[in-house]
Amino acid sequence: MVRQTVRIVNKAGLHTRPAAMLVKIASKFKSEFFIEKDGYSINGKSIIGVMSIGAPYDSEIILQFEGVDEEEMAEAIYTVIARGFEEL
């Protein structure tokens, strides 16, 4: 299992387009992916779930990956978040 806290760095936060980016990337992998914020956990492969997490600019979320390709999936997700979903 891989688990890490990350900060949302794009000014618009985790809105529809970034949520779709995360789900699209996550769907390429076999591992399970969960996002936690404020004690609430959602499936990171669900567009409705990701959009409902409500992560504005500068908020922290916890990412959790579990499965056969968890390391590769974690790296892909961390990269897109660190790059501000290409909105910086």
Residue pairs with C-beta under 8 A, 6 or more apart in sequence:
1 64
1 65
1 66
1 70
2 63
2 64
2 65
2 66
2 70
2 71
2 74
3 62
3 63
3 64
3 65
4 62
4 63
4 74
4 78
5 60
5 61
5 62
5 63
6 60
6 61
6 62
6 63
6 78
6 81
6 82
7 58
7 59
7 60
8 14
8 55
8 56
8 57
8 58
8 59
8 60
8 61
8 81
9 57
9 58
9 81
9 82
9 84
9 88
10 18
10 57
10 84
10 85
10 87
10 88
11 57
11 87
12 18
12 57
12 87
13 55
13 56
13 57
13 59
14 22
14 50
14 51
14 53
14 54
14 55
14 56
14 61
15 51
16 51
17 85
17 87
18 85
18 87
19 47
19 50
19 51
20 47
21 80
21 85
21 86
22 44
22 50
22 77
22 80
22 81
23 44
23 45
23 46
23 47
23 50
25 73
25 76
25 77
25 80
26 33
26 44
26 45
26 73
26 77
27 45
28 76
29 67
29 69
29 72
29 73
29 76
30 67
30 68
30 69
31 65
31 66
31 67
31 68
31 69
31 70
31 73
32 43
32 45
32 65
32 66
32 67
33 43
33 44
33 45
33 63
33 64
33 65
33 73
33 77
34 41
34 42
34 43
34 44
34 63
34 64
35 41
35 42
35 44
35 49
35 50
35 53
35 55
35 61
35 62
35 63
35 64
36 42
36 61
36 62
36 63
36 64
37 53
37 54
37 55
37 59
37 60
37 61
37 62
40 53
42 49
42 50
42 52
42 53
43 49
44 50
44 63
44 77
53 61
55 61
63 74
63 77
63 78
65 71
65 73
65 74
65 77
67 73
80 86
